[in-house]
Amino acid sequence: MRTLLFALLTVLAIHKSVGQGLTDDMKDTEEQLRASTKQINQFFRRFNGEEDENGKRYYPSDKRYRDANLRRKYVPVLFDTQTGQLDATTAKEFVKVVTDKKSPAFLNFHQDDWCAEVETTFKYKGRTINGTLYMKLQPQGQGYEWVIQDVAFRQLSQWFDKDTSNEKQFLHPMSHELDFMTLRKALSNQKHAEQYTSDDYQPDYLSIFLYELNQGNLTFVSARNVAFHFFAIDGYYFSIANFNRPGYNSGWLISSLVPLANEDQKQQMKDYIYRKN
């Protein structure tokens, strides 16, 4: 009898231990889910101090709305800390700048200088090609809409391989005396007529993309690997990406941060992102 009672107590103790373990695991998972920034809108709210630690919204009438101390706690956890891509000193200075009590910096979803970069797959005349769409928000009626701002496709850019050497083909400077009859030879059997454009000529890839799409030569297949680029904070560029991994440091996080000393550096960074270099 005593042996049976001991065995029963042992089983109950094991069940309690396992149950407690499951409860602890579930609690930890729940906390991780709360810590993860699961949506872009949530990233904005956490960056601005418009949400508490449990995801409860703050509004302008709330005492802790955009509270500086809350933001000093929240903004540092919006950085990716696992890939080692961010400089700790730069990140610390950035947090100090955006949470400054006298002149804090906030993100504005509808008005800020930011864009989405979307990696896509298309079919071009039956062949699979990859490319990038750059999206931005613009006003539409009583609300806003996402629009395609620019594109980057290797398939399109290779059509405009302009020769800039001294040996490039050109139209003779006296062509005007011949009523530009030299155009016949220049534009016959040419795969790269861009040789005869001005030095500052830049192809409009978005228009070409739309033309091929409207002609039925280009067919959308899928979108993947979305990232967002921000120039909304004076003196800085940063991007955010979605880190789908276990743990507290997951979801939409700041994946890169670069100080910008002037407008030239800002434009250089934009050219790099939009692949204009």
C-alpha positions, 0 to 999 in steps of 0.5 A: 500500500505504501509502495502504491501511494509513493508511486502515485505521488511520484507520478503526480509530482512528475505531471506537476513538473512537466506542467510547470515546464510547459507553462513556463515555456508558453509564458516565455513564448508569449513574452517573445511574441509580445516583444517581437515587432510583427508589423510596420505600423507597430515599428512606427508606434514603438519608435515614437513611444505610442505603445506600451510594453504589452502592445497597448496603444497610447494616444495624445491624451495619454500621459506616457504618449511619446514619453522620452523615458519610454522611448529610451527604453524602447528604441534600443530594442528595435535594433537587430543585435544578432547579425553584428551588422550595426555599430554599437556607438553609432546606434547609441548616438542615434538613440540619443538624438531621436529621444532628446527631450528638447528636440526629439525626432519621430517617424511620420507614416504618411509624410516621411521620406521613406520607401519600400524595396520589394524583391520580385520575380517575373516572367519575361517572354516565358523566361523567369527574371528577378527584379526590384520594385521601389514603392512609396506612399502618396495621397489618394482621395481621403487616404493614401496608396502605395505606388511604384516609384522606380524599378531595377531589373538587370534584364532592362539595364543590359539593353543600355550598355553605353560605350563611354570610351574614346573609340565609341561610335558617334555622329560626325560634327559636320552631320548638319551640313548633310541634313543629318543623312549620317543617321541612316548608317548610325541607326541601321542594325544597331542594338545600342543606339544609346551611343548617340545620346548625350553624356547625361542621358539616363534610361527611364527603366520604370517607363520601359517596365510599364511598357513591357508589362502593358504589352504582355511581355512581362508577367508578375509571379511573386514578391519576397524579401521586403525591406524599408529605407528611411531618410526621415531622421536628419543626419541618418539613414536606416533600413529595417528588415523582417527577422523571422527567428525565435527569441525577443530580438525578432520581427521588424528591426533596424538592420542598417544605420549610417550617419549622413554628414550632408545632402551629398552623402544623402543623395549618394546613399539614395543612388546606391539604394536605387542602383543609380551608380 
